[in-house]
């Protein structure tokens, strides 16, 4: 990753973090006996993306341009 720009590194960090967060939520729900159908999760993700995608893109673009970017 050393050859990537700071913006691309920040974007990759954000993507990995969000993927891990989603996986953690699904695992925690499973531990509590709530099993989610992966297909249903995908459908719901598409719905949310259609409604909030542009806003989230803007927020992420602002975030990765911040020189003090930190995922936490």
N, C-alpha and C positions, 0 to 999 in steps of 0.2 A: 504494500500500500504506500510505500515511500514515494512512488512516482506520481501519485494522484494529487490533484489540487486539494487544498484544505476544504473547499466547498464540496467536492465529491466525497472526500473522506467523511465529512459531517453528514452528508446525505446517506451514505452507506451505514454510518453509525445509527442514524435515525431509523432507517429501514430495519436493521437487525434488532434494534431495541424494541420497536413496535411488534415485530414478529415474535420475539421472545415474550413480550408482555401478553400477546394474544394466546400464545401457547400456555403460559402460566395460568391464565384465567380458565382456559378449557380444562387443564389438569386439576386445578383446585375445585372446580365444579364437579369433575369426575370423582374426586376423593369424597365429595359430599353426596355422591349418589345421583348427581345430575349429569346425564350423558347427552351431549349435543351431537346431532347429526351433522357431519362435516358439510354436507350439501346445503343444509339449512343455514349454517354459519356463512357459507359462501354467498348465498342468496341475500342474506341480511347485509353482509358487507357491501355487496353491489348496490343495494338500496341506499345505504348510508353514503357511499361514495358518490352516487348520482346527486344526492342532495347537498352534501357538504364538501365534495371534492375540491372545488375551486378555493373555498375558504381555507381548507387545510393546506393546499398547495402554497397559497400565499403565506400562511403562518410558517411553514417549513422554510420557504425561500428567505423570509426575513431572519429566521433563526440561524440558518447556515451562513448568512452573511455577517452575522454578529461575531466580531473577533474574540469575544469571551464565550463562545459557544460551549455548552456543556450539556450533555444529555439529561442530567439530573437537574 
